[in-house]
Amino acid sequence: MERKHKRFLQAGAVLGLLLPAQMLWAETWVDRTRLDGFFSTRYSITDEKVAWQGDHDAAGIDKDGSFYGTKLGLNVISSLSDRVNVATQLFSSIQDDAYVVHVDWAFASFQLKDTLALRTGKIKYPVGIVNEYVEVGVAYPWIQAPVVIYSEMMQGPQATRESYTGGSLLWDVSAGDWAWTLDVFGGQVDLTRMAVRQMMGATGRANWDDTVIFQVSGYRGKMETDTSNPMMGPMNNQEHAAVAGGVKIDWNNLLVYAEMASVTMDFKDMAGVAAGDSDSWYATLGYRFGKWLPHFTYQNWDRKNGDGHQISTLGLNYSVSHKVVVKAELSQVDTDGVGLFEKKPTDDSMNMFSLAVDTVF
């Protein structure tokens, strides 16, 4: 499954790059272009009135129930030549109770050698085992990828990002059943209320026949924030860095994921605490019984200012086909401080029930 979805990410670019090949494009557009996509419908309800994962651009989930997390993606991929490919993904999800469409990634891939490619544009962030296809629910067991690693919220772990604008050199070498990948990347990450500039990083991956995958990443950059904002000002021009690593095992009927991340931000709050520093990890264990996949996940996130949360999730998946999966999950969230709520919850413990249908096409 991973190699199937990874093909979405091997090429891409802006539409302007297509103009020099306009006549060739018109002649063989169908032959050289592929459309893929995914769709997920999700409904969740909690026993807490304060919204979970609610912030300035998301309504979140509370005791009234929500379709937060429902999403649609469309991938357009085309080969301009044997060594030049372009691709983009249009993505739509719910924000402020409305659906907003944006370009998730759009980049060009130039095959310099058989084992070396240069990519430029808006590229999917290569940190986290599932981050390059984190929105494609069919590709992993959870309804939502573990939030202690994969969260875009400002008050969240800040270990992974949606994408970055810049370039990367991607080495990909195979030897027997092993595939070795090294991605050296750099550029900038533009966020809603801040940016990370001068960002540089590297990700290494070892893949044994899509059965065992090891991955490790590291990156650093400088934060750029609104200096007039008393909350954001102290972060301006300070370093943001992280290391992350993990393993995935998909052997016979056994499924295992485990990842960790450590994030550091060189600023301190008014109490003199490195409030942005945090450590997070999760572990997932599942076992397939035919079309059924029961699984359990434990997540932990701790910030140096005492904030964070622990999440225990019991899930059950049913594969209607290799393109459609129905999922149900029951989670307990224990929170220290605010965690990923929009504000401090009324109780330190919350229960959440979720249903989802994930599809690829």
Sequence and secondary structure as in RCSB ss.txt:
>XXXX:A:sequence
MERKHKRFLQAGAVLGLLLPAQMLWAETWVDRTRLDGFFSTRYSITDEKVAWQGDHDAAGIDKDGSFYGTKLGLN
VISSLSDRVNVATQLFSSIQDDAYVVHVDWAFASFQLKDTLALRTGKIKYPVGIVNEYVEVGVAYPWIQAPVVIY
SEMMQGPQATRESYTGGSLLWDVSAGDWAWTLDVFGGQVDLTRMAVRQMMGATGRANWDDTVIFQVSGYRGKMET
DTSNPMMGPMNNQEHAAVAGGVKIDWNNLLVYAEMASVTMDFKDMAGVAAGDSDSWYATLGYRFGKWLPHFTYQN
WDRKNGDGHQISTLGLNYSVSHKVVVKAELSQVDTDGVGLFEKKPTDDSMNMFSLAVDTVF
>XXXX:A:secstr
 HHHHHGGGS    GGGGGGGHHHHHHHHHHHEEEEEEEEEEEEEES SS BT BTTB  B TT B TT EEEEE
EEEESSSSEEEEEEEEEEEETTEEEEEEEEEEEEEEEETTEEEEEEEEE   STTGGGTT GGGSSSSS  TTTS
   TTS     SEEEEEEEEEEEEETTEEEEEEEEEEEEE SSEEEEEEEEEEEEEEETTTEEEEEEEEEEEEEE
 TTSTTTGGGTT EEEEEEEEEEEEETTEEEEEEEEEEEES   TTS  TT EEEEEEEEEE BTTEEEEEEEEE
EEETTS EEEEEEEEEEEEEETTEEEEEEEEEEEEESSTTBSS  SSSEEEEEEEEEEEE 
